[in-house]
Amino acid sequence: MTENLFDAVDDALEKVVDEQTFIEFVYALAADRADEVEKERKSPSSPYGPGHNGWENGSIEDFLYASARWATASVNGLPLVPKPKEMNPWRRCADILAAGKIYE
């Protein structure tokens, strides 16, 4: 792929404001994961760190549990991620899924 998928996911996340942009984010996240799976197939990363594209959670259940744990932990904001005064629910859902990639 020619575009850096991390940048594509990050860009798509920043654009989430409604259902359509949320769907575009989910497609970008899925493409990023598929790309990492292919890279891992060719050259496995250390089992003690993230994969080639930064995925900490390699199974759907680990990803979903990590997403849910981050959502619970961040419901009132986090020290480095304060809760916005007004949160778009589509963006909140996208943030939860994005966190599932990296949250341990």
KEZASE-994718 format. One record per residue (C-alpha): x, y, z; chain. Coordinates in nm, 2 decimals. Each point is the difference from the previous one (the first is absolute). Example, Ala and Ser with C-alpha at 12.3 -4.5 7.8 and 13.67 -1.06 7.14 Angstrom:
# KEZASE-994718
<atom x="1.23" y="-0.45" z="0.78" cadena="A"/>
<atom x="0.14" y="0.34" z="-0.07" cadena="A"/>
***
This chain:
# KEZASE-994718
<atom x="0.00" y="0.00" z="0.00" cadena="A"/>
<atom x="0.13" y="0.34" z="-0.08" cadena="A"/>
<atom x="-0.15" y="0.20" z="0.28" cadena="A"/>
<atom x="0.12" y="-0.05" z="0.35" cadena="A"/>
<atom x="-0.30" y="-0.18" z="0.16" cadena="A"/>
<atom x="0.07" y="0.14" z="0.35" cadena="A"/>
<atom x="-0.04" y="0.35" z="-0.15" cadena="A"/>
<atom x="-0.31" y="-0.11" z="-0.18" cadena="A"/>
<atom x="-0.16" y="-0.13" z="0.32" cadena="A"/>
<atom x="0.11" y="0.31" z="0.19" cadena="A"/>
<atom x="-0.14" y="0.22" z="-0.28" cadena="A"/>
<atom x="-0.33" y="-0.19" z="-0.01" cadena="A"/>
<atom x="-0.03" y="0.02" z="0.38" cadena="A"/>
<atom x="0.05" y="0.38" z="0.00" cadena="A"/>
<atom x="-0.28" y="0.03" z="-0.27" cadena="A"/>
<atom x="-0.27" y="-0.19" z="0.19" cadena="A"/>
<atom x="-0.31" y="0.22" z="0.05" cadena="A"/>
<atom x="-0.29" y="-0.22" z="-0.12" cadena="A"/>
<atom x="-0.09" y="-0.35" z="-0.11" cadena="A"/>
<atom x="0.16" y="0.02" z="-0.34" cadena="A"/>
<atom x="0.34" y="0.12" z="0.13" cadena="A"/>
<atom x="-0.02" y="-0.26" z="0.28" cadena="A"/>
<atom x="-0.05" y="-0.27" z="-0.26" cadena="A"/>
<atom x="0.30" y="0.13" z="-0.20" cadena="A"/>
<atom x="0.21" y="-0.01" z="0.32" cadena="A"/>
<atom x="-0.11" y="-0.37" z="0.06" cadena="A"/>
<atom x="0.11" y="-0.08" z="-0.35" cadena="A"/>
<atom x="0.34" y="0.17" z="0.06" cadena="A"/>
<atom x="0.04" y="-0.19" z="0.33" cadena="A"/>
<atom x="-0.08" y="-0.33" z="-0.17" cadena="A"/>
<atom x="0.24" y="0.07" z="-0.29" cadena="A"/>
<atom x="0.27" y="0.08" z="0.26" cadena="A"/>
<atom x="-0.06" y="-0.33" z="0.18" cadena="A"/>
<atom x="0.00" y="-0.20" z="-0.32" cadena="A"/>
<atom x="0.33" y="0.16" z="-0.10" cadena="A"/>
<atom x="0.15" y="-0.09" z="0.33" cadena="A"/>
<atom x="-0.12" y="-0.36" z="-0.03" cadena="A"/>
<atom x="0.17" y="-0.03" z="-0.33" cadena="A"/>
<atom x="0.32" y="0.16" z="0.13" cadena="A"/>
<atom x="0.00" y="-0.23" z="0.30" cadena="A"/>
<atom x="-0.05" y="-0.30" z="-0.23" cadena="A"/>
<atom x="0.31" y="0.09" z="-0.19" cadena="A"/>
<atom x="0.21" y="0.12" z="0.30" cadena="A"/>
<atom x="-0.13" y="-0.07" z="0.35" cadena="A"/>
<atom x="0.06" y="0.27" z="0.26" cadena="A"/>
<atom x="0.11" y="-0.07" z="0.35" cadena="A"/>
<atom x="-0.28" y="-0.15" z="0.21" cadena="A"/>
<atom x="0.10" y="0.25" z="0.27" cadena="A"/>
<atom x="-0.10" y="0.32" z="-0.18" cadena="A"/>
<atom x="-0.24" y="0.14" z="-0.26" cadena="A"/>
<atom x="-0.02" y="-0.13" z="-0.36" cadena="A"/>
<atom x="0.14" y="0.18" z="-0.31" cadena="A"/>
<atom x="-0.29" y="0.25" z="0.00" cadena="A"/>
<atom x="-0.01" y="0.05" z="0.37" cadena="A"/>
<atom x="-0.28" y="-0.25" z="0.08" cadena="A"/>
<atom x="0.03" y="-0.12" z="0.36" cadena="A"/>
<atom x="-0.31" y="-0.22" z="-0.02" cadena="A"/>
<atom x="0.01" y="-0.27" z="-0.27" cadena="A"/>
<atom x="-0.33" y="-0.17" z="0.04" cadena="A"/>
<atom x="-0.35" y="0.14" z="-0.03" cadena="A"/>
<atom x="-0.08" y="-0.09" z="0.36" cadena="A"/>
<atom x="0.32" y="0.17" z="0.14" cadena="A"/>
<atom x="-0.07" y="0.30" z="-0.22" cadena="A"/>
<atom x="-0.36" y="0.03" z="0.12" cadena="A"/>
<atom x="0.09" y="-0.05" z="0.37" cadena="A"/>
<atom x="0.27" y="0.26" z="-0.03" cadena="A"/>
<atom x="-0.25" y="0.24" z="-0.17" cadena="A"/>
<atom x="-0.25" y="-0.06" z="0.28" cadena="A"/>
<atom x="0.27" y="0.05" z="0.28" cadena="A"/>
<atom x="0.12" y="0.33" z="-0.16" cadena="A"/>
<atom x="-0.36" y="0.12" z="-0.03" cadena="A"/>
<atom x="-0.07" y="-0.08" z="0.37" cadena="A"/>
<atom x="0.33" y="0.16" z="0.11" cadena="A"/>
<atom x="-0.06" y="0.31" z="-0.21" cadena="A"/>
<atom x="-0.37" y="0.07" z="0.07" cadena="A"/>
<atom x="0.09" y="0.31" z="0.20" cadena="A"/>
<atom x="0.32" y="0.07" z="-0.19" cadena="A"/>
<atom x="0.36" y="-0.10" z="0.06" cadena="A"/>
<atom x="0.30" y="0.20" z="0.13" cadena="A"/>
<atom x="0.13" y="0.05" z="-0.35" cadena="A"/>
<atom x="-0.34" y="-0.02" z="-0.18" cadena="A"/>
<atom x="-0.24" y="0.24" z="0.18" cadena="A"/>
<atom x="-0.37" y="-0.05" z="-0.07" cadena="A"/>
<atom x="-0.13" y="0.25" z="-0.25" cadena="A"/>
<atom x="-0.28" y="0.23" z="0.11" cadena="A"/>
<atom x="-0.21" y="-0.14" z="-0.29" cadena="A"/>
<atom x="0.07" y="-0.34" z="-0.14" cadena="A"/>
<atom x="-0.13" y="-0.11" z="-0.34" cadena="A"/>
<atom x="-0.12" y="-0.36" z="0.06" cadena="A"/>
<atom x="0.14" y="-0.11" z="-0.34" cadena="A"/>
<atom x="0.34" y="0.13" z="0.09" cadena="A"/>
<atom x="-0.02" y="-0.16" z="0.35" cadena="A"/>
<atom x="-0.07" y="-0.34" z="-0.17" cadena="A"/>
<atom x="0.29" y="0.05" z="-0.23" cadena="A"/>
<atom x="0.23" y="0.10" z="0.29" cadena="A"/>
<atom x="-0.10" y="-0.32" z="0.18" cadena="A"/>
<atom x="0.08" y="-0.22" z="-0.30" cadena="A"/>
<atom x="0.32" y="0.18" z="-0.07" cadena="A"/>
<atom x="0.11" y="-0.06" z="0.36" cadena="A"/>
<atom x="-0.07" y="-0.37" z="-0.04" cadena="A"/>
<atom x="0.30" y="-0.01" z="-0.24" cadena="A"/>
<atom x="0.25" y="0.12" z="0.26" cadena="A"/>
<atom x="-0.15" y="-0.03" z="0.35" cadena="A"/>
<atom x="0.13" y="-0.28" z="0.21" cadena="A"/>
***
